[in-house]
Amino acid sequence: MSWEDNVRKMDPYIPGEQPDFPDMVKLNTNENPYPPAPGVRKLLAELDADRLKLYPKPDAKELVEALAKAYGVDVKNVFMGVGSDDVLGTAFLTFFTGDKPVLFPDISYSFYPVWAKLYRIPFETPALDENFCIVKEDYMRENGGIVISNPNAPTSIAVSMDFIEDIAKANPDSVVIVDEAYVDYGGESCIPLTKKYDNVLVVQTFSKSRSMAGMRIGFAIGNEKLISYMFDVRNSYNSYTMNYPSIMCGAEALKDKAYFEETTRKIIATREKYKKILCEIGFDCPDSCSNFLFAEHKTMAAKVIFEKLREKHVFVRYFKTPRIDNRLRITIGTEDEMEKLVSALKEILA
Ligand code: PMP
């Protein structure tokens, strides 16, 4: 017997790499190429370092109030965390304690099976169809919970609110988590369902459409009872998850709706423009409702393209996962970054 027998051994989630080259084009972790709202920069510059000697407010009051106002819900309907990973992890820990399997698609955010294993949650992964679409009927059987990324990652494909409503309605005894990390880029948010169904939890993030991945802010909106159970669990391991700068900067970012809408609109326009250009050089991508494209080339293997792009300091994401190992997930950058990507691809494919 050694202490190692008692270790919780995990195959952890592997995030996309964070390379650091001055000349790089970084399109591998779905970050926003535009800076946070100008008010955030100003607020950060003016933050009083003396305030750091105190604990932050455990209820992240300013942030939660701003979120409630922005999304038309009560503060009691809002949970917040250190990125949506923290929020999702807390939701898995809170809601999935039964013996029946939790269901999520075979191709989806690769953190879901990691949390399930960490918390010893049984799970099953119904296969997406041949067009990478979710098969609704697969979620109409006995289960211990359901997790749907909408739009799905890494496929970029979205389903409608009606689609999720059918699943929520058919599963009144399970919590249905809707991970809306990319919803602002063309998806339909299920926040309205949280007012109608007490088992729907919507999770969003400031890492993508709010340009604040470095701040680590995520949140969930749901029925008051769901949210209160999450706080009970969170407060059983750490009551001060949100730091003071994140609380203040998150609240500030929400004030600038015009900036948020403008940067989001620019990314959508760039996505549509470069989807066409990629098609012209032999790629095929499903229609994207996210800030990335899920691209397959007609003749050259994704792994080869990925490696050759890497040599040129152009970073995209490649998953060595069955069914999607001939695809690249390409984050939408600025027009300039996308131009550099296309010229690198042209050289590689020549
Ligand atoms: N959900 C999905 C589908 C994602 O792709 C990501 C980003 N890796 C997250 C959640 C987590 O993002 P964050 O923790 O930065 O909010």
Residues whose N, C-alpha, C, O or C-beta is under 5 A from the ligand:
A	BS01	PMP	V82 G83 S84 D85 Y109 S149 A153 D179 A181 T205 S207 I217 G218
